[in-house]
Amino acid sequence: MGLYEEQGWAGFSFEGVAARAGIGKSALYRRWSAKEDLLADALVARTRAITRVDTGSLREDLVVLGEQLLANYTAPHGLVSLRLFVEAPHHAALEARSLPRLESHQLEAQAIVSRAVERGELRPDSANDNILPALSGGLLQKVLTARGAARNELRRNRRQHAERLVDFVLLACSPAPAHDAPRAASRQD
């Protein structure tokens, strides 16, 4: 995964992986027939799947989801999944091999919002469409901008960072109180 992380799809090859691992290419070809299969299996082996979260509380579900995302993003080679997300649409075989895992993660996250609507914690309106992008995007931004000690602190205190961002996202996505609605409308005029 280190080779892919550093050089992307164009620089990822059986030859490069074999050289880095100190083994012959034939050992790789015996197990994988295509480099997208090798990369997909390496990604699965080195990242945690987003697991089903159902604590009975929207806030806690989102915090646990945020912790899982931060655990993946801050792990060694954690940003490989970001590179894969960007490059896969340009390489059909890579996309076909990686899409099921990405889709399962998205479905698990969407289920959190759906259950919150069913429990009456959220109204079934379009603001709910902003919760997951705001949470995952905010967490990813934190990871991308954190360096050195800040990255280590983010890794150590995943729950605290997830809680702060979840609280912010839920506040931002909550409907405005009725008495604020006319002022908000007049500001747009």
LUMKOLBA-853306 format. One record per atom (N, C-alpha, C): residue in one letter; x negated, y negated, z negated. Coordinates in steps of 0.001 Angstrom, whole numbers, plus 524288, in hexadecimal, padded with zeros to 5 digits. Layout:
<nodes>
node type A px X py Y pz Z
...
</nodes>
This chain:
<nodes>
node type M px 7FCCB py 804AD pz 80000
node type M px 80000 py 80000 pz 80000
node type M px 7FCA7 py 7FB1F pz 80000
node type G px 7F807 py 7FB84 pz 7FDDC
node type G px 7F499 py 7F6FD pz 7FDCC
node type G px 7F34E py 7F513 pz 8033D
node type L px 7F272 py 7F8B7 pz 806D2
node type L px 7F13A py 7F746 pz 80C33
node type L px 7F5D0 py 7F45B pz 80EAC
node type Y px 7FA79 py 7F64F pz 80DF5
node type Y px 7FF18 py 7F3B1 pz 81019
node type Y px 7FFD4 py 7EE65 pz 80D84
node type E px 7FF14 py 7EE2D pz 8086E
node type E px 7FFAE py 7E935 pz 805A6
node type E px 7FBFC py 7E513 pz 807D7
node type E px 7F737 py 7E6A3 pz 80907
node type E px 7F344 py 7E2F3 pz 80AE4
node type E px 7F3D0 py 7E19C pz 810B2
node type Q px 7F51C py 7E58C pz 813F0
node type Q px 7F4D4 py 7E4BA pz 81991
node type Q px 7FA08 py 7E518 pz 81C6D
node type G px 7FE25 py 7E6A9 pz 819AA
node type G px 8033A py 7E70A pz 81C2B
node type G px 80392 py 7EBA1 pz 81FE2
node type W px 807E5 py 7EBD1 pz 822BC
node type W px 808F9 py 7F03B pz 8262E
node type W px 804E1 py 7F0BD pz 82A7E
node type A px 80326 py 7EC5E pz 82C9C
node type A px 7FF5B py 7EC7D pz 830E8
node type A px 7FA2B py 7EEF5 pz 82F30
node type G px 7F8B4 py 7EE3B pz 82A4C
node type G px 7F3BF py 7F056 pz 8286A
node type G px 7F434 py 7F585 pz 8258A
node type F px 7F8F4 py 7F77C pz 82515
node type F px 7F9E4 py 7FC61 pz 8223F
node type F px 7F955 py 800F7 pz 82607
node type S px 7F5CF py 80490 pz 824D8
node type S px 7F4EE py 80909 pz 82858
node type S px 7F346 py 80DC6 pz 82530
node type F px 7F3DC py 81257 pz 8278E
node type F px 7F1FC py 81723 pz 8251B
node type F px 7EC1C py 816D8 pz 8243E
node type E px 7E94B py 814AC pz 827FF
node type E px 7E39D py 81433 pz 82789
node type E px 7E220 py 810D1 pz 822DF
node type G px 7E4BF py 80C65 pz 82258
node type G px 7E396 py 808DE pz 81E03
node type G px 7E4F3 py 80B30 pz 818C0
node type V px 7E96C py 80DD1 pz 81866
node type V px 7EAFD py 8104C pz 81378
node type V px 7E732 py 814A1 pz 8120B
node type A px 7E5BD py 817D1 pz 815ED
node type A px 7E218 py 81C22 pz 814F1
node type A px 7DCD3 py 81A0B pz 8131A
node type A px 7DAEB py 815F8 pz 815A9
node type A px 7D5E5 py 813B4 pz 81423
node type A px 7D621 py 8118D pz 80E96
node type R px 7DA45 py 80EE6 pz 80D53
node type R px 7DAD4 py 80CA0 pz 8081F
node type R px 7DB4B py 810DF pz 803F1
node type A px 7DDF4 py 8152A pz 8053E
node type A px 7DEB1 py 81972 pz 80181
node type A px 7DA04 py 81D25 pz 80159
node type G px 7D683 py 81CA3 pz 80516
node type G px 7D1F5 py 82011 pz 8053E
node type G px 7D34E py 825A6 pz 806DE
node type I px 7D716 py 8261B pz 80A58
node type I px 7D8A9 py 82B40 pz 80C46
node type I px 7D8D2 py 82B1F pz 8123D
node type G px 7D96D py 82F9A pz 81496
node type G px 7D9DC py 82FE0 pz 81A40
node type G px 7DF61 py 82E9F pz 81C0F
node type K px 7DFDB py 82C8E pz 820C4
node type K px 7E4FC py 82B55 pz 822FB
node type K px 7E86D py 8302E pz 82351
node type S px 7E60C py 8349A pz 8244D
node type S px 7E91D py 83966 pz 82501
node type S px 7EC49 py 83AB5 pz 82023
node type A px 7EA47 py 83957 pz 81B97
node type A px 7ED3A py 83A53 pz 816BF
node type A px 7F241 py 83722 pz 816AF
node type L px 7F1FD py 83283 pz 818B5
node type L px 7F6AB py 82F35 pz 818F8
node type L px 7FA71 py 83133 pz 81D21
node type Y px 7F84E py 832A3 pz 821AD
node type Y px 7FBAC py 83473 pz 825F3
node type Y px 7FE77 py 8398C pz 8249D
node type R px 7FC2B py 83CB2 pz 8212D
node type R px 7FECD py 8418A pz 81F92
node type R px 803C7 py 84063 pz 81C85
node type R px 803DE py 83C06 pz 819D3
node type R px 80864 py 83AC7 pz 8168E
node type R px 80C25 py 836E8 pz 8191A
node type W px 80A1C py 8332D pz 81C0D
node type W px 80D5B py 82F25 pz 81E77
node type W px 80C53 py 82EF9 pz 82458
node type S px 81073 py 82ED7 pz 82761
node type S px 80FC6 py 82EA4 pz 82D0C
node type S px 80FA9 py 8290A pz 82F21
node type A px 81170 py 82552 pz 82C04
node type A px 81194 py 81FDD pz 82DB6
node type A px 81013 py 81C53 pz 8292C
node type K px 80DBA py 817E3 pz 82A80
node type K px 80BD7 py 81473 pz 82654
node type K px 81051 py 811FD pz 82341
node type E px 814F8 py 81157 pz 8259F
node type E px 8195A py 80F40 pz 8229F
node type E px 81B1B py 8131B pz 81E64
node type D px 81A90 py 81832 pz 81F6B
node type D px 81BDB py 81C1E pz 81B71
node type D px 817ED py 81BEA pz 816F1
node type L px 812FB py 81B57 pz 81843
node type L px 80EE3 py 81AE7 pz 81449
node type L px 80FD9 py 8161C pz 810DD
node type L px 810F0 py 811B0 pz 81346
node type L px 811D3 py 80CE2 pz 8104C
node type L px 816BB py 80D4B pz 80CF6
node type A px 81AF3 py 80F56 pz 80F2D
node type A px 81FDA py 80FCB pz 80C38
node type A px 81F22 py 81358 pz 80781
node type D px 81C6D py 817B3 pz 80823
node type D px 81B87 py 81B35 pz 803B4
node type D px 81802 py 818B3 pz 7FF9A
node type A px 8141B py 815C6 pz 80152
node type A px 810B3 py 8130A pz 7FD9C
node type A px 813C1 py 80EF8 pz 7FA8F
node type L px 8173B py 80C41 pz 7FD2E
node type L px 81A6D py 8084D pz 7FA91
node type L px 81DFF py 80ACC pz 7F680
node type V px 82083 py 80F13 pz 7F7EC
node type V px 823F6 py 811CD pz 7F43F
node type V px 820D7 py 813C4 pz 7EF89
node type A px 81C2C py 815B9 pz 7F081
node type A px 818F8 py 817D8 pz 7EC44
node type A px 816F5 py 813A6 pz 7E88D
node type R px 81656 py 80EE6 pz 7EA78
node type R px 813E5 py 80ACF pz 7E747
node type R px 81788 py 8067C pz 7E57B
node type T px 81C7B py 806D5 pz 7E6D4
node type T px 82036 py 802F9 pz 7E4E1
node type T px 824B6 py 805C8 pz 7E243
node type R px 82714 py 80310 pz 7DEB9
node type R px 82B94 py 8053F pz 7DBFC
node type R px 83082 py 80401 pz 7DF0E
node type A px 833EE py 807C5 pz 7DF46
node type A px 838F9 py 806CA pz 7E1C3
node type A px 83C2E py 80345 pz 7DE2F
node type I px 83F78 py 80016 pz 7E07C
node type I px 84326 py 7FCFA pz 7DD6D
node type I px 8476A py 800C5 pz 7DBC1
node type T px 847CA py 8018D pz 7D6B2
node type T px 84B77 py 80570 pz 7D4B8
node type T px 850B9 py 802FA pz 7D37A
node type R px 8549A py 80643 pz 7D30C
node type R px 859E7 py 80471 pz 7D1D9
node type R px 859E6 py 801E4 pz 7CC7B
node type V px 85C19 py 7FD45 pz 7CC40
node type V px 85C73 py 7FA54 pz 7C760
node type V px 86238 py 7F96B pz 7C63A
node type D px 863FC py 7FB43 pz 7C1B6
node type D px 86967 py 7FA57 pz 7C024
node type D px 869AC py 7FA45 pz 7BA33
node type T px 86878 py 7F5BB pz 7B7F9
node type T px 86883 py 7F525 pz 7B24A
node type T px 86DD8 py 7F384 pz 7B046
node type G px 87161 py 7F202 pz 7B3DD
node type G px 8767A py 7F008 pz 7B250
node type G px 8769A py 7EA21 pz 7B1E9
node type S px 8722F py 7E798 pz 7B322
node type S px 871CA py 7E1EB pz 7B2CF
node type S px 86EF0 py 7DFEF pz 7B7A4
node type L px 8713A py 7DC24 pz 7BA50
node type L px 86EB7 py 7D9E8 pz 7BEF5
node type L px 8695C py 7D7C3 pz 7BD9E
node type R px 8690B py 7D4A6 pz 7B97E
node type R px 8640A py 7D242 pz 7B820
node type R px 85FE5 py 7D669 pz 7B72B
node type E px 86130 py 7DA52 pz 7B400
node type E px 85D4C py 7DE58 pz 7B2C9
node type E px 85BEB py 7E18E pz 7B79C
node type D px 85FCD py 7E2B7 pz 7BAEA
node type D px 85EAD py 7E58C pz 7BFC7
node type D px 85ACC py 7E280 pz 7C323
node type L px 85BAB py 7DD67 pz 7C39C
node type L px 8582A py 7DA32 pz 7C6C8
node type L px 852C1 py 7D9BB pz 7C454
node type V px 8527C py 7D981 pz 7BF2A
node type V px 84D66 py 7D94D pz 7BC88
node type V px 84A5E py 7DE5B pz 7BD93
node type V px 84CF8 py 7E2C6 pz 7BD11
node type V px 84A5A py 7E7C8 pz 7BE06
node type V px 848AC py 7E826 pz 7C3C2
node type L px 84C0E py 7E677 pz 7C757
node type L px 84A9A py 7E659 pz 7CCDE
node type L px 845DD py 7E2D0 pz 7CDA7
node type G px 845EC py 7DE3D pz 7CB43
node type G px 8417D py 7DAAA pz 7CBAC
node type G px 83C7A py 7DD04 pz 7C99A
node type E px 83CD2 py 7DFDA pz 7C547
node type E px 83837 py 7E285 pz 7C32D
node type E px 8361E py 7E68E pz 7C708
node type Q px 839A9 py 7E96E pz 7C984
node type Q px 83803 py 7ED54 pz 7CD57
node type Q px 83551 py 7EAC6 pz 7D201
node type L px 8378E py 7E67F pz 7D3E2
node type L px 8352A py 7E3BA pz 7D847
node type L px 82FC6 py 7E1A1 pz 7D6C8
node type L px 82F62 py 7DF4A pz 7D22C
node type L px 82A50 py 7DD48 pz 7D074
node type L px 82655 py 7E1A5 pz 7CFB0
node type A px 82813 py 7E621 pz 7CDBD
node type A px 8247F py 7EA8F pz 7CD15
node type A px 8223E py 7EC26 pz 7D25B
node type N px 8257D py 7EC3E pz 7D663
node type N px 8238D py 7ED9B pz 7DB9C
node type N px 82013 py 7E956 pz 7DDD7
node type Y px 821D3 py 7E480 pz 7DD82
node type Y px 81EDE py 7E038 pz 7DFDB
node type Y px 81995 py 7DF52 pz 7DD41
node type T px 8192B py 7E049 pz 7D829
node type T px 81441 py 7DF2B pz 7D566
node type T px 810C3 py 7E3F1 pz 7D4DD
node type A px 8128D py 7E863 pz 7D6BD
node type A px 80F50 py 7ED20 pz 7D694
node type A px 80ADD py 7EC9C pz 7DA8B
node type P px 806B1 py 7EFC1 pz 7D9D4
node type P px 802AD py 7EFC9 pz 7DDEB
node type P px 8054E py 7F100 pz 7E32B
node type H px 803F3 py 7EE3A pz 7E713
node type H px 80641 py 7EEC0 pz 7EC4D
node type H px 80C12 py 7ED66 pz 7EC4F
node type G px 80DDA py 7EA63 pz 7E88A
node type G px 81360 py 7E91C pz 7E80D
node type G px 81596 py 7E5EE pz 7EC81
node type L px 8124F py 7E2F8 pz 7EF1F
node type L px 8144D py 7DFBA pz 7F361
node type L px 81440 py 7E28B pz 7F8A0
node type V px 812AA py 7E78E pz 7F898
node type V px 812E9 py 7EAA2 pz 7FD63
node type V px 81884 py 7EAEC pz 7FF59
node type S px 81C33 py 7EB69 pz 7FBC4
node type S px 821AC py 7EBC2 pz 7FD6A
node type S px 82365 py 7E6B7 pz 80023
node type L px 8214B py 7E24A pz 7FE8F
node type L px 8228B py 7DD5C pz 8012C
node type L px 82069 py 7DD5C pz 806BD
node type R px 81B9B py 7DF0D pz 8075D
node type R px 81947 py 7DF5B pz 80C9F
node type R px 81C78 py 7E311 pz 81003
node type L px 81E07 py 7E773 pz 80DCA
node type L px 8211F py 7EB4C pz 810A5
node type L px 82662 py 7E8FF pz 81245
node type F px 828C7 py 7E615 pz 80EB9
node type F px 82DCD py 7E3A4 pz 80FD8
node type F px 82D54 py 7DFD6 pz 81470
node type V px 828F4 py 7DD16 pz 814C9
node type V px 8281B py 7D94E pz 818F2
node type V px 826AE py 7DC03 pz 81E16
node type E px 82376 py 7E01C pz 81DDA
node type E px 8218C py 7E28B pz 822A5
node type E px 82527 py 7E6B8 pz 824EC
node type A px 82825 py 7E95C pz 821B8
node type A px 82B53 py 7EDBF pz 82393
node type A px 82F06 py 7EC56 pz 8280E
node type P px 831A0 py 7E7DC pz 827FD
node type P px 8352A py 7E6A9 pz 82C58
node type P px 8326E py 7E646 pz 831B0
node type H px 82D49 py 7E5C6 pz 831B7
node type H px 82A5B py 7E54A pz 8369B
node type H px 82829 py 7EA89 pz 83873
node type H px 828F9 py 7EEA3 pz 8356A
node type H px 826E8 py 7F3DB pz 836B8
node type H px 82B32 py 7F7D5 pz 83586
node type A px 82DD8 py 7F999 pz 83988
node type A px 83285 py 7FCDB pz 838E7
node type A px 83192 py 801AF pz 8358A
node type A px 82D4B py 80472 pz 83660
node type A px 82C4E py 80936 pz 83365
node type A px 82B5C py 807FF pz 82DA3
node type L px 8289F py 803C7 pz 82C9F
node type L px 827A6 py 8022B pz 8273A
node type L px 82CBA py 80091 pz 8249A
node type E px 82FF9 py 7FDB7 pz 82767
node type E px 834F8 py 7FC0F pz 82539
node type E px 83879 py 800C3 pz 8241F
node type A px 838AF py 8045F pz 827B7
node type A px 83BFC py 80903 pz 82701
node type A px 83A45 py 80C25 pz 82242
node type R px 8352F py 80C64 pz 82152
node type R px 83322 py 80F79 pz 81CE9
node type R px 833D2 py 80CA4 pz 817B2
node type S px 833AE py 8076C pz 817B0
node type S px 833F0 py 8047E pz 812C6
node type S px 83964 py 8027C pz 81178
node type L px 83CCE py 80203 pz 8155F
node type L px 841F4 py 7FFBC pz 81498
node type L px 84546 py 80286 pz 8107C
node type P px 8456E py 807B1 pz 8104C
node type P px 848BD py 80A3A pz 80C53
node type P px 84766 py 8089F pz 806B8
node type R px 84266 py 8081D pz 80573
node type R px 840EE py 80687 pz 80026
node type R px 84285 py 800E5 pz 7FF14
node type L px 841A7 py 7FD78 pz 802CF
node type L px 84324 py 7F804 pz 8021E
node type L px 8490E py 7F780 pz 80189
node type E px 84BF4 py 7FA6B pz 804B0
node type E px 851A5 py 7FA37 pz 80458
node type E px 85399 py 7FC55 pz 7FF24
node type S px 85135 py 8007B pz 7FD21
node type S px 852F1 py 8029C pz 7F816
node type S px 85206 py 7FEB0 pz 7F3B8
node type H px 84DB9 py 7FBCD pz 7F3EF
node type H px 84CB5 py 7F7B9 pz 7F00A
node type H px 850D8 py 7F380 pz 7F059
node type Q px 85230 py 7F1EC pz 7F514
node type Q px 85613 py 7EDC8 pz 7F5CB
node type Q px 85B72 py 7EF97 pz 7F3DF
node type L px 85CD5 py 7F467 pz 7F4FD
node type L px 861EC py 7F66C pz 7F33F
node type L px 86241 py 7F6AD pz 7ED51
node type E px 85E10 py 7F845 pz 7EABF
node type E px 85DFF py 7F86B pz 7E506
node type E px 85EC0 py 7F2F9 pz 7E2C5
node type A px 85C2F py 7EF24 pz 7E503
node type A px 85CB2 py 7E9C6 pz 7E323
node type A px 86238 py 7E7B3 pz 7E415
node type Q px 86462 py 7E8BB pz 7E8AA
node type Q px 869AF py 7E6E3 pz 7E9D8
node type Q px 86DB9 py 7E978 pz 7E648
node type A px 86CB9 py 7EE3D pz 7E4A8
node type A px 8705D py 7F0FB pz 7E133
node type A px 870C6 py 7EE36 pz 7DBEC
node type I px 86C9A py 7EBB7 pz 7DA34
node type I px 86CB6 py 7E8CE pz 7D545
node type I px 870C9 py 7E478 pz 7D593
node type V px 870B3 py 7E191 pz 7D9CE
node type V px 87469 py 7DD3D pz 7DA7D
node type V px 879F4 py 7DF64 pz 7DB0C
node type S px 87A97 py 7E395 pz 7DE03
node type S px 87FD0 py 7E5E2 pz 7DEB9
node type S px 88222 py 7E7AE pz 7D98C
node type R px 87EF2 py 7EA30 pz 7D647
node type R px 880EF py 7EBF6 pz 7D12F
node type R px 8824E py 7E758 pz 7CDB3
node type A px 87F4C py 7E326 pz 7CE1C
node type A px 88078 py 7DE76 pz 7CAF5
node type A px 885AE py 7DC17 pz 7CCA1
node type V px 886DC py 7DC34 pz 7D1A1
node type V px 88BE8 py 7DA45 pz 7D387
node type V px 8903E py 7DDC8 pz 7D16D
node type E px 88F79 py 7E2E9 pz 7D1B3
node type E px 89364 py 7E6A1 pz 7CFBD
node type E px 89467 py 7E5E6 pz 7C9E3
node type R px 89053 py 7E49C pz 7C6E3
node type R px 890EA py 7E3D5 pz 7C13C
node type R px 8931C py 7DE79 pz 7BFF2
node type G px 89388 py 7DB10 pz 7C3CE
node type G px 8958E py 7D5D2 pz 7C2E1
node type G px 89160 py 7D1FA pz 7C128
node type E px 88C68 py 7D36C pz 7C173
node type E px 88835 py 7CFD4 pz 7C000
node type E px 8872E py 7CBCE pz 7C443
node type L px 88885 py 7CD16 pz 7C903
node type L px 887E9 py 7C98A pz 7CD6C
node type L px 88D07 py 7C940 pz 7D068
node type R px 88E0D py 7C4A7 pz 7D27F
node type R px 8928C py 7C433 pz 7D5FD
node type R px 890EE py 7C663 pz 7DB44
node type P px 8949A py 7C8AE pz 7DE11
node type P px 89346 py 7CACE pz 7E33E
node type P px 89313 py 7C687 pz 7E75E
node type D px 88F2B py 7C327 pz 7E718
node type D px 88EB8 py 7BEF2 pz 7EAEC
node type D px 8894F py 7BEE2 pz 7ED64
node type S px 8887F py 7BB54 pz 7F0E9
node type S px 883B0 py 7BB3C pz 7F3F7
node type S px 87EDC py 7B9C3 pz 7F0C8
node type A px 87F82 py 7B748 pz 7EC44
node type A px 87AF0 py 7B5E7 pz 7E918
node type A px 877E7 py 7BAC4 pz 7E77D
node type N px 87A8B py 7BF2F pz 7E71D
node type N px 877E8 py 7C405 pz 7E5A4
node type N px 873CD py 7C5A3 pz 7E9A2
node type D px 8746E py 7C3F2 pz 7EE7E
node type D px 870A2 py 7C53B pz 7F28D
node type D px 86B59 py 7C2AD pz 7F190
node type N px 86B35 py 7BEC5 pz 7EE2C
node type N px 86656 py 7BBFB pz 7ED16
node type N px 86342 py 7BE4B pz 7E889
node type I px 865A6 py 7C17E pz 7E55D
node type I px 8631C py 7C369 pz 7E09B
node type I px 85E40 py 7C69C pz 7E1D4
node type L px 85EC0 py 7CA97 pz 7E4FE
node type L px 85A51 py 7CE0D pz 7E605
node type L px 855F4 py 7CB66 pz 7E918
node type P px 85729 py 7C867 pz 7ED3E
node type P px 852E7 py 7C5A9 pz 7EFE6
node type P px 85019 py 7C1C1 pz 7EC5A
node type A px 85303 py 7BF14 pz 7E90C
node type A px 85090 py 7BB4C pz 7E583
node type A px 84D0B py 7BE08 pz 7E193
node type L px 84ED7 py 7C277 pz 7DF8B
node type L px 84BAE py 7C557 pz 7DBBA
node type L px 846D6 py 7C7A8 pz 7DE48
node type S px 84787 py 7CA98 pz 7E277
node type S px 842FC py 7CD2C pz 7E4D7
node type S px 83F3E py 7C929 pz 7E732
node type G px 8415D py 7C51C pz 7E9A3
node type G px 83E04 py 7C10E pz 7EBD7
node type G px 83B06 py 7BE11 pz 7E7AA
node type G px 83DAA py 7BCE7 pz 7E35B
node type G px 83B06 py 7BA2E pz 7DF0F
node type G px 836AB py 7BD6D pz 7DCAC
node type L px 837AC py 7C275 pz 7DBF5
node type L px 833A7 py 7C5E7 pz 7D9CB
node type L px 82F0F py 7C66B pz 7DD8A
node type L px 83040 py 7C714 pz 7E27C
node type L px 82C11 py 7C78F pz 7E658
node type L px 828CD py 7C293 pz 7E68F
node type Q px 82B4E py 7BE13 pz 7E63B
node type Q px 8286E py 7B91F pz 7E636
node type Q px 824BC py 7B8D1 pz 7E189
node type K px 8269A py 7BA88 pz 7DD04
node type K px 82337 py 7BA94 pz 7D864
node type K px 81E66 py 7BDEE pz 7D956
node type V px 81F2D py 7C282 pz 7DBA2
node type V px 81ADA py 7C61D pz 7DC95
node type V px 81714 py 7C3E2 pz 7E0A0
node type L px 81926 py 7C1A8 pz 7E4C8
node type L px 815CB py 7BFA1 pz 7E8EB
node type L px 8127B py 7BB07 pz 7E72C
node type T px 81465 py 7B807 pz 7E374
node type T px 81177 py 7B372 pz 7E1B5
node type T px 80E21 py 7B472 pz 7DCE3
node type A px 80EE1 py 7B8E2 pz 7DA45
node type A px 80BDA py 7BA17 pz 7D58C
node type A px 80694 py 7BC6B pz 7D711
node type R px 80281 py 7BA73 pz 7D4CE
node type R px 7FD2F py 7BC61 pz 7D5C9
node type R px 7FA8A py 7BDA8 pz 7D09C
node type G px 7F6EB py 7C156 pz 7D0AB
node type G px 7F3AB py 7C292 pz 7CC2C
node type G px 7F6AF py 7C38C pz 7C72F
node type A px 7F594 py 7C041 pz 7C33B
node type A px 7F804 py 7C0E4 pz 7BE1B
node type A px 7FDF3 py 7C041 pz 7BE6C
node type A px 7FFC7 py 7BCC4 pz 7C1CA
node type A px 8056F py 7BBFF pz 7C258
node type A px 80806 py 7C0EC pz 7C47D
node type R px 80576 py 7C3A2 pz 7C814
node type R px 80794 py 7C88C pz 7CA34
node type R px 807B3 py 7CCB0 pz 7C5EE
node type N px 8039D py 7CCFD pz 7C2C5
node type N px 8037C py 7D0C2 pz 7BE76
node type N px 807BE py 7CF9F pz 7BA75
node type E px 8089B py 7CA9B pz 7B958
node type E px 80CAD py 7C91D pz 7B59C
node type E px 81211 py 7CA8B pz 7B7C2
node type L px 812DA py 7C9BA pz 7BCB5
node type L px 817BE py 7CB27 pz 7BF42
node type L px 818A9 py 7D107 pz 7BEDD
node type R px 8148C py 7D410 pz 7BF9C
node type R px 814E3 py 7D9C1 pz 7BF3A
node type R px 8162C py 7DB70 pz 7B998
node type R px 8139F py 7D912 pz 7B5D0
node type R px 81465 py 7DA8F pz 7B054
node type R px 819BD py 7D8F9 pz 7AE3B
node type N px 81BB9 py 7D49A pz 7AFEF
node type N px 82096 py 7D278 pz 7ADD9
node type N px 824F0 py 7D276 pz 7B1E9
node type R px 8257A py 7D6CE pz 7B4A4
node type R px 82969 py 7D733 pz 7B8CA
node type R px 82EE0 py 7D5FF pz 7B6D3
node type R px 8303B py 7D823 pz 7B24E
node type R px 83591 py 7D759 pz 7B05B
node type R px 836A1 py 7D192 pz 7AF56
node type Q px 8330F py 7CEF0 pz 7ACD4
node type Q px 833C5 py 7C966 pz 7ABA2
node type Q px 83478 py 7C630 pz 7B0A2
node type H px 83150 py 7C73C pz 7B490
node type H px 831C7 py 7C460 pz 7B97F
node type H px 836E9 py 7C5A7 pz 7BC36
node type A px 83868 py 7CAA5 pz 7BC1B
node type A px 83D58 py 7CC3B pz 7BE8A
node type A px 841EF py 7C9A6 pz 7BBBB
node type E px 841DC py 7C98B pz 7B683
node type E px 84626 py 7C724 pz 7B391
node type E px 846CA py 7C162 pz 7B4E9
node type R px 84276 py 7BE83 pz 7B519
node type R px 842CC py 7B8E5 pz 7B642
node type R px 84506 py 7B7ED pz 7BBB1
node type L px 8434C py 7BAF9 pz 7BF76
node type L px 8453C py 7BA24 pz 7C4C1
node type L px 84AE7 py 7BBEB pz 7C552
node type V px 84C54 py 7C039 pz 7C2DA
node type V px 851C1 py 7C208 pz 7C30A
node type V px 8555B py 7BDEB pz 7C0AC
node type D px 853E7 py 7BBBD pz 7BC39
node type D px 8572A py 7B7BA pz 7B9C7
node type D px 857C4 py 7B301 pz 7BD61
node type F px 8538F py 7B174 pz 7BFE5
node type F px 853CA py 7AD10 pz 7C38C
node type F px 85758 py 7AE51 pz 7C828
node type V px 856B7 py 7B2F6 pz 7CA70
node type V px 859D5 py 7B477 pz 7CEFE
node type V px 85F98 py 7B4CC pz 7CD95
node type L px 860CD py 7B727 pz 7C92F
node type L px 8664B py 7B797 pz 7C7AD
node type L px 868B9 py 7B246 pz 7C6A8
node type L px 865C4 py 7AEC6 pz 7C457
node type L px 867BA py 7A97C pz 7C382
node type L px 8688E py 7A6B1 pz 7C8BE
node type A px 864D0 py 7A73D pz 7CC37
node type A px 86538 py 7A4A9 pz 7D154
node type A px 869A9 py 7A6D4 pz 7D4A2
node type C px 86AD9 py 7ABD1 pz 7D3FE
node type C px 86EEF py 7AE45 pz 7D72E
node type C px 8744D py 7AE23 pz 7D4A5
node type S px 87498 py 7AC2A pz 7CFE0
node type S px 879B1 py 7AC07 pz 7CD4C
node type S px 87CDB py 7A775 pz 7CF7C
node type P px 881FA py 7A806 pz 7CF95
node type P px 88538 py 7A3CC pz 7D1B6
node type P px 884DC py 79EF2 pz 7CE46
node type A px 8853E py 79A7B pz 7D0BB
node type A px 8852F py 79593 pz 7CDD3
node type A px 88A32 py 79529 pz 7CAA6
node type P px 889DC py 792E1 pz 7C5FD
node type P px 88EAC py 7920F pz 7C2F8
node type P px 89285 py 78EBF pz 7C617
node type A px 8977D py 78F99 pz 7C534
node type A px 89B9D py 78CF3 pz 7C82A
node type A px 89B1B py 78704 pz 7C7DC
node type H px 89999 py 784F2 pz 7C351
node type H px 89947 py 77F3E pz 7C2CC
node type H px 894C0 py 77CF3 pz 7C5FD
node type D px 890F6 py 7801E pz 7C7A5
node type D px 88CA4 py 77E36 pz 7CAD8
node type D px 88DCC py 77E80 pz 7D0B8
node type A px 891C9 py 7814C pz 7D231
node type A px 892E3 py 7822B pz 7D7B8
node type A px 893C7 py 77D11 pz 7DABD
node type P px 896F9 py 7795C pz 7D8D2
node type P px 897C9 py 7748D pz 7DBD8
node type P px 892BB py 77168 pz 7DC8A
node type R px 88F6F py 7713A pz 7D882
node type R px 88A8B py 76E50 pz 7D907
node type R px 88712 py 770D0 pz 7DD18
node type A px 886D2 py 775FD pz 7DD0C
node type A px 8838F py 778BD pz 7E0E9
node type A px 88571 py 777A0 pz 7E668
node type A px 88A96 py 7777E pz 7E72D
node type A px 88CCE py 7767E pz 7EC56
node type A px 88BA2 py 770EA pz 7EE06
node type S px 88BFC py 76D31 pz 7EA5A
node type S px 88B18 py 767BA pz 7EBD7
node type S px 88560 py 766C0 pz 7ED24
node type R px 881BB py 769B6 pz 7EAED
node type R px 87C39 py 76916 pz 7EC2B
node type R px 87B0F py 76AAD pz 7F1D3
node type Q px 87E2F py 76E2B pz 7F3FE
node type Q px 87D37 py 76FFD pz 7F940
node type Q px 87F33 py 76C1A pz 7FD4F
node type D px 88291 py 7688F pz 7FBD2
node type D px 884CC py 764CA pz 7FF89
node type D px 880DC py 760C5 pz 80141
</nodes>
